[in-house]
Amino acid sequence: MIQWQEDITVYLHREPVDFRKAINGLSVIVQDTMSLSPFEKALFVFCNRKRTQLKVLYWDETGFALWQKRLERDKFKWPRHWDSDPVVIDHEQWQWLLRGFDITQLKPHKALFYQDVA
């Protein structure tokens, strides 16, 4: 997994996003819907409707990068009710979210072990 700097700001887009969107479409959401600059030193995190996938958009000073994670089972514990919009979380909460913890209830995803893909 990519290790992002601990001082990076993490913004969660609360509403589900059409995952056919790529860098250009997600950048427009950051700028127009979230009212943020996609060139900011930050991670912009999006979730699909089923909450089984995440996309992370970020600017690395030379261009945009897009990272994606798909769960084979279970769902991300996506915050639906939060004091701010967009949701801003810290590095530790980001790590918890990726590991499957509900930020408020702290319940992890079950670890999966497979032998092959087919």
NORSULQUI-V984026 format. One record per residue. N is the residue number from 1. RES is the residue in one letter. SS is DSSP state (H for helix, E for strand, L for the rest). PHI is phi in radians with two decimals (NA if undefined). NEAR is the number of other ideal C-beta (glycine too) atoms within 10 Angstrom. Layout:
BEGIN
n	res	ss	phi	near
N	RES	SS	PHI	NEAR
N	RES	SS	PHI	NEAR
END
This chain:
BEGIN
n	res	ss	phi	near
1	M	L	NA	8
2	I	L	-1.20	8
3	Q	L	-1.83	6
4	W	L	-1.51	16
5	Q	L	-1.08	8
6	E	L	-1.21	10
7	D	L	-1.58	8
8	I	L	-1.34	14
9	T	E	-1.42	15
10	V	E	-2.07	21
11	Y	E	-1.90	21
12	L	E	-1.84	24
13	H	L	-1.46	22
14	R	L	-1.14	17
15	E	L	-1.40	13
16	P	L	-1.09	13
17	V	L	-2.14	19
18	D	L	-1.15	11
19	F	L	-1.37	19
20	R	L	-1.35	6
21	K	L	-1.22	16
22	A	L	-2.06	12
23	I	H	-0.98	14
24	N	H	-1.11	8
25	G	H	-1.13	14
26	L	H	-1.24	23
27	S	H	-1.07	19
28	V	H	-1.13	12
29	I	H	-1.07	19
30	V	H	-1.02	22
31	Q	H	-1.30	13
32	D	H	-1.53	9
33	T	H	-1.53	13
34	M	L	-1.52	16
35	S	L	0.97	9
36	L	L	-2.21	17
37	S	L	-1.57	12
38	P	L	-1.18	18
39	F	L	-1.57	13
40	E	L	-1.14	14
41	K	L	-1.33	13
42	A	E	-2.80	19
43	L	E	-1.83	21
44	F	E	-1.97	24
45	V	E	-1.93	26
46	F	E	-2.20	25
47	C	E	-2.22	22
48	N	L	-1.45	18
49	R	L	-1.06	11
50	K	L	-1.36	11
51	R	L	1.09	14
52	T	L	-1.81	16
53	Q	E	-2.40	17
54	L	E	-2.17	21
55	K	E	-2.17	21
56	V	E	-2.13	19
57	L	E	-1.84	24
58	Y	E	-2.69	20
59	W	E	-1.77	18
60	D	L	-1.88	8
61	E	L	1.35	6
62	T	L	-2.18	6
63	G	L	2.91	7
64	F	E	-1.42	15
65	A	E	-2.26	12
66	L	E	-2.29	15
67	W	E	-2.05	14
68	Q	E	-2.36	11
69	K	E	-2.27	13
70	R	E	-2.13	10
71	L	L	-1.52	15
72	E	L	-1.45	8
73	R	L	-2.48	8
74	D	L	1.28	14
75	K	L	-2.41	14
76	F	L	-1.27	21
77	K	L	-1.47	19
78	W	L	-1.47	19
79	P	L	-1.15	16
80	R	L	-1.73	8
81	H	L	-2.08	7
82	W	L	-2.56	14
83	D	L	-1.17	6
84	S	L	-2.09	10
85	D	L	-2.40	14
86	P	L	-1.28	19
87	V	E	-1.28	19
88	V	E	-1.99	14
89	I	E	-2.17	21
90	D	L	-1.59	13
91	H	H	-1.03	15
92	E	H	-1.10	10
93	Q	H	-1.10	16
94	W	H	-1.07	20
95	Q	H	-1.10	16
96	W	H	-1.08	17
97	L	H	-1.04	21
98	L	H	-1.12	15
99	R	H	-1.47	11
100	G	L	1.79	17
101	F	L	-1.38	17
102	D	L	-1.35	14
103	I	L	-0.98	17
104	T	L	-1.68	10
105	Q	L	-1.95	7
106	L	L	0.95	10
107	K	L	-1.98	10
108	P	L	-1.37	12
109	H	L	-1.23	16
110	K	L	-1.35	7
111	A	L	-1.24	7
112	L	L	-1.96	9
113	F	L	-2.26	4
114	Y	L	-2.06	6
115	Q	L	-1.68	4
116	D	L	-2.63	4
117	V	L	-1.66	4
118	A	L	-1.97	2
END
